[in-house]
Amino acid sequence: MKTLLLKLEPVIWLLFGQGILIGTILLTGWLLVVGIAHPLGLVPADALDYERALMLGSNILGRLVLLALIVLPLWKGAHHLRSLSIDFGGGARDSAVASLLYAIAAVCSGLAIWAVIRL
């Protein structure tokens, strides 16, 4: 299992890095608009209505953005939890923890892809 993790390490780091990018740029802006600006009335009331969200989900570019917002932070979180496990003395069980966390991220990514395709 350790050799498989070593072979997949560049792919995992790519997903981790993109998760940081998405989490920093897109999710921050989304949280500012939905969590702060809209409740304060700084955004028009119809900006977040159902028809606009459906239009985003029916467009191929919008679907890719939705997938990026869901999938990439999953991999970022899995990698951070793996690093946290190692920092707390889990180096001996790193292969099992990494396999479990990355399997959870892969299954959740597959479910997210399935859900976005069904939009």
Phi and psi restraints in degrees (range 20) as a CNS / XPLOR table:
assign (resid 1 and name C) (resid 2 and name N)
       (resid 2 and name CA) (resid 2 and name C) 1.0 -63.3 20.0 2
assign (resid 2 and name N) (resid 2 and name CA)
       (resid 2 and name C) (resid 3 and name N) 1.0 -38.7 20.0 2
assign (resid 2 and name C) (resid 3 and name N)
       (resid 3 and name CA) (resid 3 and name C) 1.0 -68.1 20.0 2
assign (resid 3 and name N) (resid 3 and name CA)
       (resid 3 and name C) (resid 4 and name N) 1.0 -35.7 20.0 2
assign (resid 3 and name C) (resid 4 and name N)
       (resid 4 and name CA) (resid 4 and name C) 1.0 -65.0 20.0 2
assign (resid 4 and name N) (resid 4 and name CA)
       (resid 4 and name C) (resid 5 and name N) 1.0 -41.9 20.0 2
assign (resid 4 and name C) (resid 5 and name N)
       (resid 5 and name CA) (resid 5 and name C) 1.0 -63.6 20.0 2
assign (resid 5 and name N) (resid 5 and name CA)
       (resid 5 and name C) (resid 6 and name N) 1.0 -37.4 20.0 2
assign (resid 5 and name C) (resid 6 and name N)
       (resid 6 and name CA) (resid 6 and name C) 1.0 -67.5 20.0 2
assign (resid 6 and name N) (resid 6 and name CA)
       (resid 6 and name C) (resid 7 and name N) 1.0 -36.3 20.0 2
assign (resid 6 and name C) (resid 7 and name N)
       (resid 7 and name CA) (resid 7 and name C) 1.0 -70.3 20.0 2
assign (resid 7 and name N) (resid 7 and name CA)
       (resid 7 and name C) (resid 8 and name N) 1.0 -33.3 20.0 2
assign (resid 7 and name C) (resid 8 and name N)
       (resid 8 and name CA) (resid 8 and name C) 1.0 -86.4 20.0 2
assign (resid 8 and name N) (resid 8 and name CA)
       (resid 8 and name C) (resid 9 and name N) 1.0 -5.3 20.0 2
assign (resid 8 and name C) (resid 9 and name N)
       (resid 9 and name CA) (resid 9 and name C) 1.0 -56.3 20.0 2
assign (resid 9 and name N) (resid 9 and name CA)
       (resid 9 and name C) (resid 10 and name N) 1.0 -43.3 20.0 2
assign (resid 9 and name C) (resid 10 and name N)
       (resid 10 and name CA) (resid 10 and name C) 1.0 -62.4 20.0 2
assign (resid 10 and name N) (resid 10 and name CA)
       (resid 10 and name C) (resid 11 and name N) 1.0 -38.0 20.0 2
assign (resid 10 and name C) (resid 11 and name N)
       (resid 11 and name CA) (resid 11 and name C) 1.0 -66.8 20.0 2
assign (resid 11 and name N) (resid 11 and name CA)
       (resid 11 and name C) (resid 12 and name N) 1.0 -42.1 20.0 2
assign (resid 11 and name C) (resid 12 and name N)
       (resid 12 and name CA) (resid 12 and name C) 1.0 -64.8 20.0 2
assign (resid 12 and name N) (resid 12 and name CA)
       (resid 12 and name C) (resid 13 and name N) 1.0 -40.3 20.0 2
assign (resid 12 and name C) (resid 13 and name N)
       (resid 13 and name CA) (resid 13 and name C) 1.0 -66.8 20.0 2
assign (resid 13 and name N) (resid 13 and name CA)
       (resid 13 and name C) (resid 14 and name N) 1.0 -35.5 20.0 2
assign (resid 13 and name C) (resid 14 and name N)
       (resid 14 and name CA) (resid 14 and name C) 1.0 -62.6 20.0 2
assign (resid 14 and name N) (resid 14 and name CA)
       (resid 14 and name C) (resid 15 and name N) 1.0 -48.0 20.0 2
assign (resid 14 and name C) (resid 15 and name N)
       (resid 15 and name CA) (resid 15 and name C) 1.0 -63.5 20.0 2
assign (resid 15 and name N) (resid 15 and name CA)
       (resid 15 and name C) (resid 16 and name N) 1.0 -38.5 20.0 2
assign (resid 15 and name C) (resid 16 and name N)
       (resid 16 and name CA) (resid 16 and name C) 1.0 -63.2 20.0 2
assign (resid 16 and name N) (resid 16 and name CA)
       (resid 16 and name C) (resid 17 and name N) 1.0 -47.5 20.0 2
assign (resid 16 and name C) (resid 17 and name N)
       (resid 17 and name CA) (resid 17 and name C) 1.0 -63.4 20.0 2
assign (resid 17 and name N) (resid 17 and name CA)
       (resid 17 and name C) (resid 18 and name N) 1.0 -41.8 20.0 2
assign (resid 17 and name C) (resid 18 and name N)
       (resid 18 and name CA) (resid 18 and name C) 1.0 -69.3 20.0 2
assign (resid 18 and name N) (resid 18 and name CA)
       (resid 18 and name C) (resid 19 and name N) 1.0 -31.8 20.0 2
assign (resid 18 and name C) (resid 19 and name N)
       (resid 19 and name CA) (resid 19 and name C) 1.0 -64.0 20.0 2
assign (resid 19 and name N) (resid 19 and name CA)
       (resid 19 and name C) (resid 20 and name N) 1.0 -38.5 20.0 2
assign (resid 19 and name C) (resid 20 and name N)
       (resid 20 and name CA) (resid 20 and name C) 1.0 -64.4 20.0 2
assign (resid 20 and name N) (resid 20 and name CA)
       (resid 20 and name C) (resid 21 and name N) 1.0 -43.8 20.0 2
assign (resid 20 and name C) (resid 21 and name N)
       (resid 21 and name CA) (resid 21 and name C) 1.0 -60.9 20.0 2
assign (resid 21 and name N) (resid 21 and name CA)
       (resid 21 and name C) (resid 22 and name N) 1.0 -49.0 20.0 2
assign (resid 21 and name C) (resid 22 and name N)
       (resid 22 and name CA) (resid 22 and name C) 1.0 -64.8 20.0 2
assign (resid 22 and name N) (resid 22 and name CA)
       (resid 22 and name C) (resid 23 and name N) 1.0 -44.1 20.0 2
assign (resid 22 and name C) (resid 23 and name N)
       (resid 23 and name CA) (resid 23 and name C) 1.0 -63.4 20.0 2
assign (resid 23 and name N) (resid 23 and name CA)
       (resid 23 and name C) (resid 24 and name N) 1.0 -33.3 20.0 2
assign (resid 23 and name C) (resid 24 and name N)
       (resid 24 and name CA) (resid 24 and name C) 1.0 -80.4 20.0 2
assign (resid 24 and name N) (resid 24 and name CA)
       (resid 24 and name C) (resid 25 and name N) 1.0 -42.3 20.0 2
assign (resid 24 and name C) (resid 25 and name N)
       (resid 25 and name CA) (resid 25 and name C) 1.0 -90.7 20.0 2
assign (resid 25 and name N) (resid 25 and name CA)
       (resid 25 and name C) (resid 26 and name N) 1.0 -60.5 20.0 2
assign (resid 25 and name C) (resid 26 and name N)
       (resid 26 and name CA) (resid 26 and name C) 1.0 -76.8 20.0 2
assign (resid 26 and name N) (resid 26 and name CA)
       (resid 26 and name C) (resid 27 and name N) 1.0 -46.3 20.0 2
assign (resid 26 and name C) (resid 27 and name N)
       (resid 27 and name CA) (resid 27 and name C) 1.0 -66.2 20.0 2
assign (resid 27 and name N) (resid 27 and name CA)
       (resid 27 and name C) (resid 28 and name N) 1.0 -34.1 20.0 2
assign (resid 27 and name C) (resid 28 and name N)
       (resid 28 and name CA) (resid 28 and name C) 1.0 -64.4 20.0 2
assign (resid 28 and name N) (resid 28 and name CA)
       (resid 28 and name C) (resid 29 and name N) 1.0 -45.4 20.0 2
assign (resid 28 and name C) (resid 29 and name N)
       (resid 29 and name CA) (resid 29 and name C) 1.0 -64.2 20.0 2
assign (resid 29 and name N) (resid 29 and name CA)
       (resid 29 and name C) (resid 30 and name N) 1.0 -40.5 20.0 2
assign (resid 29 and name C) (resid 30 and name N)
       (resid 30 and name CA) (resid 30 and name C) 1.0 -63.3 20.0 2
assign (resid 30 and name N) (resid 30 and name CA)
       (resid 30 and name C) (resid 31 and name N) 1.0 -43.8 20.0 2
assign (resid 30 and name C) (resid 31 and name N)
       (resid 31 and name CA) (resid 31 and name C) 1.0 -65.0 20.0 2
assign (resid 31 and name N) (resid 31 and name CA)
       (resid 31 and name C) (resid 32 and name N) 1.0 -37.0 20.0 2
assign (resid 31 and name C) (resid 32 and name N)
       (resid 32 and name CA) (resid 32 and name C) 1.0 -64.7 20.0 2
assign (resid 32 and name N) (resid 32 and name CA)
       (resid 32 and name C) (resid 33 and name N) 1.0 -43.1 20.0 2
assign (resid 32 and name C) (resid 33 and name N)
       (resid 33 and name CA) (resid 33 and name C) 1.0 -71.1 20.0 2
assign (resid 33 and name N) (resid 33 and name CA)
       (resid 33 and name C) (resid 34 and name N) 1.0 -51.5 20.0 2
assign (resid 33 and name C) (resid 34 and name N)
       (resid 34 and name CA) (resid 34 and name C) 1.0 -76.6 20.0 2
assign (resid 34 and name N) (resid 34 and name CA)
       (resid 34 and name C) (resid 35 and name N) 1.0 -37.8 20.0 2
assign (resid 34 and name C) (resid 35 and name N)
       (resid 35 and name CA) (resid 35 and name C) 1.0 -89.0 20.0 2
assign (resid 35 and name N) (resid 35 and name CA)
       (resid 35 and name C) (resid 36 and name N) 1.0 -26.0 20.0 2
assign (resid 35 and name C) (resid 36 and name N)
       (resid 36 and name CA) (resid 36 and name C) 1.0 -121.1 20.0 2
assign (resid 36 and name N) (resid 36 and name CA)
       (resid 36 and name C) (resid 37 and name N) 1.0 -54.9 20.0 2
assign (resid 36 and name C) (resid 37 and name N)
       (resid 37 and name CA) (resid 37 and name C) 1.0 -67.8 20.0 2
assign (resid 37 and name N) (resid 37 and name CA)
       (resid 37 and name C) (resid 38 and name N) 1.0 -42.2 20.0 2
assign (resid 37 and name C) (resid 38 and name N)
       (resid 38 and name CA) (resid 38 and name C) 1.0 -67.2 20.0 2
assign (resid 38 and name N) (resid 38 and name CA)
       (resid 38 and name C) (resid 39 and name N) 1.0 -46.3 20.0 2
assign (resid 38 and name C) (resid 39 and name N)
       (resid 39 and name CA) (resid 39 and name C) 1.0 -64.0 20.0 2
assign (resid 39 and name N) (resid 39 and name CA)
       (resid 39 and name C) (resid 40 and name N) 1.0 -29.3 20.0 2
assign (resid 39 and name C) (resid 40 and name N)
       (resid 40 and name CA) (resid 40 and name C) 1.0 -81.8 20.0 2
assign (resid 40 and name N) (resid 40 and name CA)
       (resid 40 and name C) (resid 41 and name N) 1.0 -4.7 20.0 2
assign (resid 40 and name C) (resid 41 and name N)
       (resid 41 and name CA) (resid 41 and name C) 1.0 82.7 20.0 2
assign (resid 41 and name N) (resid 41 and name CA)
       (resid 41 and name C) (resid 42 and name N) 1.0 14.5 20.0 2
assign (resid 41 and name C) (resid 42 and name N)
       (resid 42 and name CA) (resid 42 and name C) 1.0 -80.3 20.0 2
assign (resid 42 and name N) (resid 42 and name CA)
       (resid 42 and name C) (resid 43 and name N) 1.0 -15.5 20.0 2
assign (resid 42 and name C) (resid 43 and name N)
       (resid 43 and name CA) (resid 43 and name C) 1.0 -112.7 20.0 2
assign (resid 43 and name N) (resid 43 and name CA)
       (resid 43 and name C) (resid 44 and name N) 1.0 139.2 20.0 2
assign (resid 43 and name C) (resid 44 and name N)
       (resid 44 and name CA) (resid 44 and name C) 1.0 -56.5 20.0 2
assign (resid 44 and name N) (resid 44 and name CA)
       (resid 44 and name C) (resid 45 and name N) 1.0 149.2 20.0 2
assign (resid 44 and name C) (resid 45 and name N)
       (resid 45 and name CA) (resid 45 and name C) 1.0 -63.7 20.0 2
assign (resid 45 and name N) (resid 45 and name CA)
       (resid 45 and name C) (resid 46 and name N) 1.0 -32.2 20.0 2
assign (resid 45 and name C) (resid 46 and name N)
       (resid 46 and name CA) (resid 46 and name C) 1.0 -87.5 20.0 2
assign (resid 46 and name N) (resid 46 and name CA)
       (resid 46 and name C) (resid 47 and name N) 1.0 3.7 20.0 2
assign (resid 46 and name C) (resid 47 and name N)
       (resid 47 and name CA) (resid 47 and name C) 1.0 -68.9 20.0 2
assign (resid 47 and name N) (resid 47 and name CA)
       (resid 47 and name C) (resid 48 and name N) 1.0 -27.7 20.0 2
assign (resid 47 and name C) (resid 48 and name N)
       (resid 48 and name CA) (resid 48 and name C) 1.0 -115.9 20.0 2
assign (resid 48 and name N) (resid 48 and name CA)
       (resid 48 and name C) (resid 49 and name N) 1.0 28.8 20.0 2
assign (resid 48 and name C) (resid 49 and name N)
       (resid 49 and name CA) (resid 49 and name C) 1.0 -79.4 20.0 2
assign (resid 49 and name N) (resid 49 and name CA)
       (resid 49 and name C) (resid 50 and name N) 1.0 171.7 20.0 2
assign (resid 49 and name C) (resid 50 and name N)
       (resid 50 and name CA) (resid 50 and name C) 1.0 -63.2 20.0 2
assign (resid 50 and name N) (resid 50 and name CA)
       (resid 50 and name C) (resid 51 and name N) 1.0 -41.7 20.0 2
assign (resid 50 and name C) (resid 51 and name N)
       (resid 51 and name CA) (resid 51 and name C) 1.0 -63.0 20.0 2
assign (resid 51 and name N) (resid 51 and name CA)
       (resid 51 and name C) (resid 52 and name N) 1.0 -39.5 20.0 2
assign (resid 51 and name C) (resid 52 and name N)
       (resid 52 and name CA) (resid 52 and name C) 1.0 -68.8 20.0 2
assign (resid 52 and name N) (resid 52 and name CA)
       (resid 52 and name C) (resid 53 and name N) 1.0 -39.2 20.0 2
assign (resid 52 and name C) (resid 53 and name N)
       (resid 53 and name CA) (resid 53 and name C) 1.0 -66.4 20.0 2
assign (resid 53 and name N) (resid 53 and name CA)
       (resid 53 and name C) (resid 54 and name N) 1.0 -39.2 20.0 2
assign (resid 53 and name C) (resid 54 and name N)
       (resid 54 and name CA) (resid 54 and name C) 1.0 -65.1 20.0 2
assign (resid 54 and name N) (resid 54 and name CA)
       (resid 54 and name C) (resid 55 and name N) 1.0 -37.8 20.0 2
assign (resid 54 and name C) (resid 55 and name N)
       (resid 55 and name CA) (resid 55 and name C) 1.0 -64.3 20.0 2
assign (resid 55 and name N) (resid 55 and name CA)
       (resid 55 and name C) (resid 56 and name N) 1.0 -38.5 20.0 2
assign (resid 55 and name C) (resid 56 and name N)
       (resid 56 and name CA) (resid 56 and name C) 1.0 -63.9 20.0 2
assign (resid 56 and name N) (resid 56 and name CA)
       (resid 56 and name C) (resid 57 and name N) 1.0 -42.5 20.0 2
assign (resid 56 and name C) (resid 57 and name N)
       (resid 57 and name CA) (resid 57 and name C) 1.0 -74.5 20.0 2
assign (resid 57 and name N) (resid 57 and name CA)
       (resid 57 and name C) (resid 58 and name N) 1.0 -18.6 20.0 2
assign (resid 57 and name C) (resid 58 and name N)
       (resid 58 and name CA) (resid 58 and name C) 1.0 -92.0 20.0 2
assign (resid 58 and name N) (resid 58 and name CA)
       (resid 58 and name C) (resid 59 and name N) 1.0 -10.2 20.0 2
assign (resid 58 and name C) (resid 59 and name N)
       (resid 59 and name CA) (resid 59 and name C) 1.0 -90.6 20.0 2
assign (resid 59 and name N) (resid 59 and name CA)
       (resid 59 and name C) (resid 60 and name N) 1.0 140.4 20.0 2
assign (resid 59 and name C) (resid 60 and name N)
       (resid 60 and name CA) (resid 60 and name C) 1.0 -64.7 20.0 2
assign (resid 60 and name N) (resid 60 and name CA)
       (resid 60 and name C) (resid 61 and name N) 1.0 -38.0 20.0 2
assign (resid 60 and name C) (resid 61 and name N)
       (resid 61 and name CA) (resid 61 and name C) 1.0 -67.7 20.0 2
assign (resid 61 and name N) (resid 61 and name CA)
       (resid 61 and name C) (resid 62 and name N) 1.0 -39.4 20.0 2
assign (resid 61 and name C) (resid 62 and name N)
       (resid 62 and name CA) (resid 62 and name C) 1.0 -63.6 20.0 2
assign (resid 62 and name N) (resid 62 and name CA)
       (resid 62 and name C) (resid 63 and name N) 1.0 -37.9 20.0 2
assign (resid 62 and name C) (resid 63 and name N)
       (resid 63 and name CA) (resid 63 and name C) 1.0 -65.8 20.0 2
assign (resid 63 and name N) (resid 63 and name CA)
       (resid 63 and name C) (resid 64 and name N) 1.0 -39.1 20.0 2
assign (resid 63 and name C) (resid 64 and name N)
       (resid 64 and name CA) (resid 64 and name C) 1.0 -64.3 20.0 2
assign (resid 64 and name N) (resid 64 and name CA)
       (resid 64 and name C) (resid 65 and name N) 1.0 -38.8 20.0 2
assign (resid 64 and name C) (resid 65 and name N)
       (resid 65 and name CA) (resid 65 and name C) 1.0 -65.3 20.0 2
assign (resid 65 and name N) (resid 65 and name CA)
       (resid 65 and name C) (resid 66 and name N) 1.0 -43.1 20.0 2
assign (resid 65 and name C) (resid 66 and name N)
       (resid 66 and name CA) (resid 66 and name C) 1.0 -60.6 20.0 2
assign (resid 66 and name N) (resid 66 and name CA)
       (resid 66 and name C) (resid 67 and name N) 1.0 -43.4 20.0 2
assign (resid 66 and name C) (resid 67 and name N)
       (resid 67 and name CA) (resid 67 and name C) 1.0 -62.3 20.0 2
assign (resid 67 and name N) (resid 67 and name CA)
       (resid 67 and name C) (resid 68 and name N) 1.0 -42.4 20.0 2
assign (resid 67 and name C) (resid 68 and name N)
       (resid 68 and name CA) (resid 68 and name C) 1.0 -63.2 20.0 2
assign (resid 68 and name N) (resid 68 and name CA)
       (resid 68 and name C) (resid 69 and name N) 1.0 -38.7 20.0 2
assign (resid 68 and name C) (resid 69 and name N)
       (resid 69 and name CA) (resid 69 and name C) 1.0 -68.8 20.0 2
assign (resid 69 and name N) (resid 69 and name CA)
       (resid 69 and name C) (resid 70 and name N) 1.0 -24.9 20.0 2
assign (resid 69 and name C) (resid 70 and name N)
       (resid 70 and name CA) (resid 70 and name C) 1.0 -96.0 20.0 2
assign (resid 70 and name N) (resid 70 and name CA)
       (resid 70 and name C) (resid 71 and name N) 1.0 -50.4 20.0 2
assign (resid 70 and name C) (resid 71 and name N)
       (resid 71 and name CA) (resid 71 and name C) 1.0 -75.6 20.0 2
assign (resid 71 and name N) (resid 71 and name CA)
       (resid 71 and name C) (resid 72 and name N) 1.0 -47.8 20.0 2
assign (resid 71 and name C) (resid 72 and name N)
       (resid 72 and name CA) (resid 72 and name C) 1.0 -65.1 20.0 2
assign (resid 72 and name N) (resid 72 and name CA)
       (resid 72 and name C) (resid 73 and name N) 1.0 -40.3 20.0 2
assign (resid 72 and name C) (resid 73 and name N)
       (resid 73 and name CA) (resid 73 and name C) 1.0 -64.4 20.0 2
assign (resid 73 and name N) (resid 73 and name CA)
       (resid 73 and name C) (resid 74 and name N) 1.0 -24.7 20.0 2
assign (resid 73 and name C) (resid 74 and name N)
       (resid 74 and name CA) (resid 74 and name C) 1.0 -62.4 20.0 2
assign (resid 74 and name N) (resid 74 and name CA)
       (resid 74 and name C) (resid 75 and name N) 1.0 -44.5 20.0 2
assign (resid 74 and name C) (resid 75 and name N)
       (resid 75 and name CA) (resid 75 and name C) 1.0 -69.3 20.0 2
assign (resid 75 and name N) (resid 75 and name CA)
       (resid 75 and name C) (resid 76 and name N) 1.0 -36.0 20.0 2
assign (resid 75 and name C) (resid 76 and name N)
       (resid 76 and name CA) (resid 76 and name C) 1.0 -61.9 20.0 2
assign (resid 76 and name N) (resid 76 and name CA)
       (resid 76 and name C) (resid 77 and name N) 1.0 -45.5 20.0 2
assign (resid 76 and name C) (resid 77 and name N)
       (resid 77 and name CA) (resid 77 and name C) 1.0 -64.0 20.0 2
assign (resid 77 and name N) (resid 77 and name CA)
       (resid 77 and name C) (resid 78 and name N) 1.0 -40.2 20.0 2
assign (resid 77 and name C) (resid 78 and name N)
       (resid 78 and name CA) (resid 78 and name C) 1.0 -62.6 20.0 2
assign (resid 78 and name N) (resid 78 and name CA)
       (resid 78 and name C) (resid 79 and name N) 1.0 -42.1 20.0 2
assign (resid 78 and name C) (resid 79 and name N)
       (resid 79 and name CA) (resid 79 and name C) 1.0 -69.1 20.0 2
assign (resid 79 and name N) (resid 79 and name CA)
       (resid 79 and name C) (resid 80 and name N) 1.0 -38.0 20.0 2
assign (resid 79 and name C) (resid 80 and name N)
       (resid 80 and name CA) (resid 80 and name C) 1.0 -64.9 20.0 2
assign (resid 80 and name N) (resid 80 and name CA)
       (resid 80 and name C) (resid 81 and name N) 1.0 -41.1 20.0 2
assign (resid 80 and name C) (resid 81 and name N)
       (resid 81 and name CA) (resid 81 and name C) 1.0 -65.3 20.0 2
assign (resid 81 and name N) (resid 81 and name CA)
       (resid 81 and name C) (resid 82 and name N) 1.0 -36.3 20.0 2
assign (resid 81 and name C) (resid 82 and name N)
       (resid 82 and name CA) (resid 82 and name C) 1.0 -63.6 20.0 2
assign (resid 82 and name N) (resid 82 and name CA)
       (resid 82 and name C) (resid 83 and name N) 1.0 -45.4 20.0 2
assign (resid 82 and name C) (resid 83 and name N)
       (resid 83 and name CA) (resid 83 and name C) 1.0 -63.4 20.0 2
assign (resid 83 and name N) (resid 83 and name CA)
       (resid 83 and name C) (resid 84 and name N) 1.0 -38.4 20.0 2
assign (resid 83 and name C) (resid 84 and name N)
       (resid 84 and name CA) (resid 84 and name C) 1.0 -63.7 20.0 2
assign (resid 84 and name N) (resid 84 and name CA)
       (resid 84 and name C) (resid 85 and name N) 1.0 -40.7 20.0 2
assign (resid 84 and name C) (resid 85 and name N)
       (resid 85 and name CA) (resid 85 and name C) 1.0 -62.0 20.0 2
assign (resid 85 and name N) (resid 85 and name CA)
       (resid 85 and name C) (resid 86 and name N) 1.0 -41.6 20.0 2
assign (resid 85 and name C) (resid 86 and name N)
       (resid 86 and name CA) (resid 86 and name C) 1.0 -66.1 20.0 2
assign (resid 86 and name N) (resid 86 and name CA)
       (resid 86 and name C) (resid 87 and name N) 1.0 -41.2 20.0 2
assign (resid 86 and name C) (resid 87 and name N)
       (resid 87 and name CA) (resid 87 and name C) 1.0 -63.9 20.0 2
assign (resid 87 and name N) (resid 87 and name CA)
       (resid 87 and name C) (resid 88 and name N) 1.0 -30.5 20.0 2
assign (resid 87 and name C) (resid 88 and name N)
       (resid 88 and name CA) (resid 88 and name C) 1.0 -91.0 20.0 2
assign (resid 88 and name N) (resid 88 and name CA)
       (resid 88 and name C) (resid 89 and name N) 1.0 23.4 20.0 2
assign (resid 88 and name C) (resid 89 and name N)
       (resid 89 and name CA) (resid 89 and name C) 1.0 88.0 20.0 2
assign (resid 89 and name N) (resid 89 and name CA)
       (resid 89 and name C) (resid 90 and name N) 1.0 21.2 20.0 2
assign (resid 89 and name C) (resid 90 and name N)
       (resid 90 and name CA) (resid 90 and name C) 1.0 -97.4 20.0 2
assign (resid 90 and name N) (resid 90 and name CA)
       (resid 90 and name C) (resid 91 and name N) 1.0 26.6 20.0 2
assign (resid 90 and name C) (resid 91 and name N)
       (resid 91 and name CA) (resid 91 and name C) 1.0 -62.7 20.0 2
assign (resid 91 and name N) (resid 91 and name CA)
       (resid 91 and name C) (resid 92 and name N) 1.0 -32.3 20.0 2
assign (resid 91 and name C) (resid 92 and name N)
       (resid 92 and name CA) (resid 92 and name C) 1.0 -70.6 20.0 2
assign (resid 92 and name N) (resid 92 and name CA)
       (resid 92 and name C) (resid 93 and name N) 1.0 -29.6 20.0 2
assign (resid 92 and name C) (resid 93 and name N)
       (resid 93 and name CA) (resid 93 and name C) 1.0 -107.9 20.0 2
assign (resid 93 and name N) (resid 93 and name CA)
       (resid 93 and name C) (resid 94 and name N) 1.0 25.2 20.0 2
assign (resid 93 and name C) (resid 94 and name N)
       (resid 94 and name CA) (resid 94 and name C) 1.0 -62.2 20.0 2
assign (resid 94 and name N) (resid 94 and name CA)
       (resid 94 and name C) (resid 95 and name N) 1.0 -39.4 20.0 2
assign (resid 94 and name C) (resid 95 and name N)
       (resid 95 and name CA) (resid 95 and name C) 1.0 -62.3 20.0 2
assign (resid 95 and name N) (resid 95 and name CA)
       (resid 95 and name C) (resid 96 and name N) 1.0 -44.1 20.0 2
assign (resid 95 and name C) (resid 96 and name N)
       (resid 96 and name CA) (resid 96 and name C) 1.0 -67.9 20.0 2
assign (resid 96 and name N) (resid 96 and name CA)
       (resid 96 and name C) (resid 97 and name N) 1.0 -43.7 20.0 2
assign (resid 96 and name C) (resid 97 and name N)
       (resid 97 and name CA) (resid 97 and name C) 1.0 -65.4 20.0 2
assign (resid 97 and name N) (resid 97 and name CA)
       (resid 97 and name C) (resid 98 and name N) 1.0 -45.5 20.0 2
assign (resid 97 and name C) (resid 98 and name N)
       (resid 98 and name CA) (resid 98 and name C) 1.0 -62.6 20.0 2
assign (resid 98 and name N) (resid 98 and name CA)
       (resid 98 and name C) (resid 99 and name N) 1.0 -43.2 20.0 2
assign (resid 98 and name C) (resid 99 and name N)
       (resid 99 and name CA) (resid 99 and name C) 1.0 -61.7 20.0 2
assign (resid 99 and name N) (resid 99 and name CA)
       (resid 99 and name C) (resid 100 and name N) 1.0 -43.4 20.0 2
assign (resid 99 and name C) (resid 100 and name N)
       (resid 100 and name CA) (resid 100 and name C) 1.0 -64.9 20.0 2
assign (resid 100 and name N) (resid 100 and name CA)
       (resid 100 and name C) (resid 101 and name N) 1.0 -48.1 20.0 2
assign (resid 100 and name C) (resid 101 and name N)
       (resid 101 and name CA) (resid 101 and name C) 1.0 -65.7 20.0 2
assign (resid 101 and name N) (resid 101 and name CA)
       (resid 101 and name C) (resid 102 and name N) 1.0 -42.8 20.0 2
assign (resid 101 and name C) (resid 102 and name N)
       (resid 102 and name CA) (resid 102 and name C) 1.0 -71.9 20.0 2
assign (resid 102 and name N) (resid 102 and name CA)
       (resid 102 and name C) (resid 103 and name N) 1.0 -29.5 20.0 2
assign (resid 102 and name C) (resid 103 and name N)
       (resid 103 and name CA) (resid 103 and name C) 1.0 -67.8 20.0 2
assign (resid 103 and name N) (resid 103 and name CA)
       (resid 103 and name C) (resid 104 and name N) 1.0 -41.1 20.0 2
assign (resid 103 and name C) (resid 104 and name N)
       (resid 104 and name CA) (resid 104 and name C) 1.0 -62.8 20.0 2
assign (resid 104 and name N) (resid 104 and name CA)
       (resid 104 and name C) (resid 105 and name N) 1.0 -43.4 20.0 2
assign (resid 104 and name C) (resid 105 and name N)
       (resid 105 and name CA) (resid 105 and name C) 1.0 -63.5 20.0 2
assign (resid 105 and name N) (resid 105 and name CA)
       (resid 105 and name C) (resid 106 and name N) 1.0 -38.9 20.0 2
assign (resid 105 and name C) (resid 106 and name N)
       (resid 106 and name CA) (resid 106 and name C) 1.0 -68.1 20.0 2
assign (resid 106 and name N) (resid 106 and name CA)
       (resid 106 and name C) (resid 107 and name N) 1.0 -43.1 20.0 2
assign (resid 106 and name C) (resid 107 and name N)
       (resid 107 and name CA) (resid 107 and name C) 1.0 -64.9 20.0 2
assign (resid 107 and name N) (resid 107 and name CA)
       (resid 107 and name C) (resid 108 and name N) 1.0 -45.4 20.0 2
assign (resid 107 and name C) (resid 108 and name N)
       (resid 108 and name CA) (resid 108 and name C) 1.0 -65.5 20.0 2
assign (resid 108 and name N) (resid 108 and name CA)
       (resid 108 and name C) (resid 109 and name N) 1.0 -34.5 20.0 2
assign (resid 108 and name C) (resid 109 and name N)
       (resid 109 and name CA) (resid 109 and name C) 1.0 -65.0 20.0 2
assign (resid 109 and name N) (resid 109 and name CA)
       (resid 109 and name C) (resid 110 and name N) 1.0 -42.7 20.0 2
assign (resid 109 and name C) (resid 110 and name N)
       (resid 110 and name CA) (resid 110 and name C) 1.0 -62.3 20.0 2
assign (resid 110 and name N) (resid 110 and name CA)
       (resid 110 and name C) (resid 111 and name N) 1.0 -42.0 20.0 2
assign (resid 110 and name C) (resid 111 and name N)
       (resid 111 and name CA) (resid 111 and name C) 1.0 -64.2 20.0 2
assign (resid 111 and name N) (resid 111 and name CA)
       (resid 111 and name C) (resid 112 and name N) 1.0 -38.5 20.0 2
assign (resid 111 and name C) (resid 112 and name N)
       (resid 112 and name CA) (resid 112 and name C) 1.0 -66.9 20.0 2
assign (resid 112 and name N) (resid 112 and name CA)
       (resid 112 and name C) (resid 113 and name N) 1.0 -41.9 20.0 2
assign (resid 112 and name C) (resid 113 and name N)
       (resid 113 and name CA) (resid 113 and name C) 1.0 -62.7 20.0 2
assign (resid 113 and name N) (resid 113 and name CA)
       (resid 113 and name C) (resid 114 and name N) 1.0 -43.3 20.0 2
assign (resid 113 and name C) (resid 114 and name N)
       (resid 114 and name CA) (resid 114 and name C) 1.0 -61.4 20.0 2
assign (resid 114 and name N) (resid 114 and name CA)
       (resid 114 and name C) (resid 115 and name N) 1.0 -42.7 20.0 2
assign (resid 114 and name C) (resid 115 and name N)
       (resid 115 and name CA) (resid 115 and name C) 1.0 -67.3 20.0 2
assign (resid 115 and name N) (resid 115 and name CA)
       (resid 115 and name C) (resid 116 and name N) 1.0 -40.8 20.0 2
assign (resid 115 and name C) (resid 116 and name N)
       (resid 116 and name CA) (resid 116 and name C) 1.0 -71.5 20.0 2
assign (resid 116 and name N) (resid 116 and name CA)
       (resid 116 and name C) (resid 117 and name N) 1.0 -34.6 20.0 2
assign (resid 116 and name C) (resid 117 and name N)
       (resid 117 and name CA) (resid 117 and name C) 1.0 -65.8 20.0 2
assign (resid 117 and name N) (resid 117 and name CA)
       (resid 117 and name C) (resid 118 and name N) 1.0 -34.6 20.0 2
assign (resid 117 and name C) (resid 118 and name N)
       (resid 118 and name CA) (resid 118 and name C) 1.0 -75.7 20.0 2
assign (resid 118 and name N) (resid 118 and name CA)
       (resid 118 and name C) (resid 119 and name N) 1.0 -6.8 20.0 2
